[in-house]
Amino acid sequence: MRTAEIRAELTEREDTHRLHWRSSLEFSLDCFICERTGRTTLFERGAERALCSGSRSGFKRHHAPARIAGFDTTSGGERLAVRVLIDFWWAPFTDLRDGGKVAVPTGHSWVRLHLAYRCPTAKEAGTGSIQTNLVRPHRLTCEHCDLLLAVDEETPAVRLLV
């Protein structure tokens, strides 16, 4: 069993839209079930297992032995932060595509975190996301009124705890 910690913070947050972190995320994991590295794995807070994207050939989407173990948000002033703990099972395997041996995970490079809000002007809900491979600073704007909601200045931090 391994645990990864994901941290992200938005600045210059505007409060009229009630921007908040959603309880779902996507995270790149090596999957010993379909024996592929770097699989996009979908997580939902409260679910006992995640969903691996599988591969284009062979394995289709399947359940993965991983879950959100902790989900904490902080908001104050112009800042909105999140800390997520991901527990996942890991075992060594040989990648089915390129035959490479997978070593013990030392870190994961990609994550997408989801956000939601409600536009008071349009009286409509909206969504957004940030991820590790965006150009920074990244400006999140309302899809209805184009108001700046927050700025994503730093790449989400991902580190292996155990």
N, C-alpha and C positions, 0 to 999 in steps of 0.2 A: 504494500500500500504506500502510495506517495501523496504528498499534499503540496499544492502550488498556491501561492498568494498572488492575487491581482489587485493592484491599487491604481486608481485614476482620480483626477481632480479637474474640475472645470472652474474657470474664473470669470469675472465680469458678468456674473449671473444676474439676469433680470427676473424679477419676482412675479409680475402680473400673470405670467403663463403657467406658474406652478410646475416648472420643469423638475422631473424626478427620474431616478434610475428605475428601469424596468427589471423584473426578476428573471430575465432570460439573458443568456450570453452564448457566444460561440468561442471555442478555444481549440487550438491545434494540439492534438495528442497523437502519439504513436499507438496504434491499435493492434494488440496481439490476437484479437479475434479474426479480423480480416487480413492480418499480417501485412499491414501497410503503414508507412510512416507519415507523419504530418496530416492526419485526417481531421477535417473540420468536425468538431463534436459539439452538438447542441445541448445546452443545459437549461433547465427550468428549476427555479427554487422550489423546494418541497418534493421534487421527483426523486425517487429512490435510485434511478439510473438515468444515464444520458443517452443520446442518440448519435451514433457514428454515421458520417456521410457515406461510408463505404468507398467503393471505387467505381470507375466508369465501366470496367469489365469485371465480371465475377460478382463479388459481394455487393449487394444493395444495402441501403440503410438498415442498420441493426442496432439493437440496444448495446450500450457500452457500460462496463462496470466502473462508473464514475458518477459523482454527484456534487452538488453545491453543499458544502459542510457549514459555511458561514457566509452571511451577507449583511454587511453593516454600511449604513449611509450616514453622512454628516452634512448638514447644511447650515450655513451661517453667513450673514452678510452677502458678499458677492461670490462665495465659494460653495461648490457642491462636490462632495467626495464620496467614493465608494471603496470598500475593501471586501473582496470575495475570496473565500477559501474553497479550493477544489480538491476533493479526495478522489484518487483514481488508482485502479489496480494496474500494475505494470509487470510484464514478464519479457525476457529476451526472446527474440525471434529473428528470422531472416525475411527481409522484405520480398514479397512475391514478385514485385515488378523488376527490381534491379539486382536482387540477390544479395544485397548488402546486409551485413550483420548489424543489428540495432544494439547500441551500447546503453548503459544505464542513463536514464534521462538526467540532464544537468540543467535544463531550462527549456522554456517554450517561447517561441518568438512571436506568435500571433494570437490576438484576442480581439473580439468585437463586443462592445458593451452597448446595450440599448437604452434609450431614453424615451420618455413620453411627456406630454404637456397638453394643456387646453388653451386655445386661443380665445381670449375674451372678446376680441373684435368679431371674429367669424363665428364664435360659439361652436367651434369644432375641435375635435381631438387631433393631435399630431404626434408624430414619432420622429426619432432621429437616432443616430448611432455614432460612436467613435471607434476607431480601431488602431492597432499599432502601426500600420503602414500608411497612415495619412500624412500629408505634408503639414507641418506645424508652422505657425499657429493655424488651427482649424476653427473657423467661425460657424457656430450652429445658429441657423436662422429659422424663424417660423415659416412653415410651408404655406400659410394662409395670408399673413400680413407682412412678411419679410423682416420683422423686428429681430434684432440680434438677441438671442436667448442666452448664450454663453460662449466662452472661448476655451478651446482645448489647446493649451500651450505646450504640454509635455506628453510624450508617448506613455500609455499605461505601463506601469511597472509590473513585471512578472518575475517571480523568483520561486525556486523550489525550496520548500521548507524541510521536507523529510524525504 
